[in-house]
Amino acid sequence: MNMNQLETLLAISKTMSFRKAGELLNLTQPAVSAQIKSLEDEFQTILVNRNQPVTLTESGMIFLEQAEKMLQLQEELKQRLTDLQQLPQGNIQLGTTTSIAMQVLPRVLSYFQNQFPRIKTTIHSMTSAQVVSSVENGSIDLGIAFQFEKNPLLESSILYYDNFELVVAPEHPLAQQSHAHIDCIQDLPMIMLTPDTAGRKFMDRTIKQFQIQPQIVMELSSSEEVKRMVEINLGAAIIARSSIVKEVKLGTLKQIHVHELSIPQPVSVFYRTGRYLNAAIRQFLNDLKGMPESQFLGSE
């Protein structure tokens, strides 16, 4: 067995085709077939169903799971050796919410990319719950999101504090107010984030604490979508302050300060406990931790 055979099996699982797997690996179809046949002979089991579309057998699925781990260990070994010899380089898979990706990360990454051009950062936008689960299962290296509670599976560092604000369209009846009590949300038509987002979890805890019941007219998966709906006056919303700076400046959203919502909430960077951090990730973490809060929040 060799790593090329494992890569071939992985390619077949993704493409469900010997021909497409060959194209992906720059191999002929007979070469692909020969590699799989050699694996099957060595382990005396059938790994691939040859019917169209090609699928893995139960043995193949078990084999693939371990093959992926072995390929990951190979990449980690290569990275460890590279880290000993060269300046920080490599890939960072970073997961965060759409709002942070659009409003916060550009300021951070512009500096980092200028200093370390050999490090490539790939941003994956997802809900806060997906960020946590993706870091836990290792599909992304780092996550940046609100962190309301400690997770024993994750190592984390607080980057900055944010808080949530009530926002409405300029023509909304509440738009003339600069401050309001939490009771104003009672029966108020609200555009909410979906339940797996940090903003929604904060909102659910708040309305439960104060025993109020807004009128939910819409649910969306990102703050960017919510803002667009609020701007056309389809309802009010409660959104992280850092994500509404531009709209408040332009006058497309009116921010109403609600004292009961003004509880600073930590935004953290986190990674899976016990995982190997290559030089690129270590450098990125060190730079993040050394940045002042203004670098994340910008000027208002």
C-alpha positions, 0 to 999 in steps of 0.5 A: 500500500502507498499514499498514491493508492489512498489518494486514488481511492479518495478521488474516486469517492469524490468523483464517483468515476474512475475516469474523472478520478484519473483526470483529477490525478493526471492518471489514465483510467487503467492506472486508476483501476490498477491501483484500486485492484492492487489495494483490494488484492492486498486487503482481500476485500472489494472496496469499490462497486464498479456499477455506474455511478461508482460507489464505495462498498461498506469495506471501502467506506471504512477503508476511506475513513482511515485513509483520510487520516493517514493522508492528513498525517502525511500533510502534517508531517510535511508541514512540520518539516517545512516549519523547521526550515522556512519562514511561515507559509502554508494554508489557513482554513478560517471559519467565521460568520458572514458579518465578521467576514465582511466587516472585521476581517478585511482590516485584519487580513490586509495587514497580515497578507502584506507581512506574510504573502506566502501564507494563504487564508481561505475564509468560510462563512457560516453560522456560529454553531457551524463554526464551532462544529467545523473547528471541533471536527477539524474541517477548518483550522480556526474559528472566529465568533461570539463565544458565550460559554467555554467549550472543553474541546476548544482553546480560545482567546478573546479578541474584542468585545461587541454588543447588540443594538436595536435597529430600524429603518429611518421611517420606522415609528421608533426611528425618532428615539435614540434610547428605548427600554427593552419593553419596546420589543414587546409585540414589535414586528422583528426580523430574527436571525436563525436559532443556530446563530449567536445573535439569535441565541443572545436574543432568545436569552434576553426575551426569556429573561425579561419575559417579553414576546416580539412578533417574529415576521422573518428569520434569516441566516446572516446579519447582512441579510437581516440588515437589508430587510430592515432597511426596506422597513419590513421589521426591526432587528437586534444586530451586533454593533460592529456590523451596522457601523456603515449603515448607521453612518450612511443613514440607511439604518437607525440605531436605538440604544437599549440599555438592557442589551448593552452587555459586552459580549466576547468575540474569540478566536479558537481552535481544537484542543490538542491539534498541531498548529503549523507555522502559518497558524501560529503566526496568524494567532500571534498577530491576532492576539497582539492587535488592539481592539480598534483594529477589529472594530475600526473607527466609528 
